[in-house]
Amino acid sequence: MIFKQVKFRCPDVDTVERKKDALGGIAVYEGELDKTPQYIICGCCGGLFAPEDFELLRVMEWLPISEEILGE
């Protein structure tokens, strides 16, 4: 599995308050980056979004987020 930080949008998901705004998250790929991710873990709420629920806007370079997760 490959994990990448991504910018995405969920235009048709009712649980996302700002449907038109871009969100950050972690995309999980089965093996090849040129394919659609299996799912995206939302960086805002931790929810999982299936391919039919998101629009992938950009695959980004990995930024360290460990301190933010720990609250430091």
Order of alpha helices (4+ residues) and beta strands (2+ residues): beta-beta-beta-beta-beta-alpha
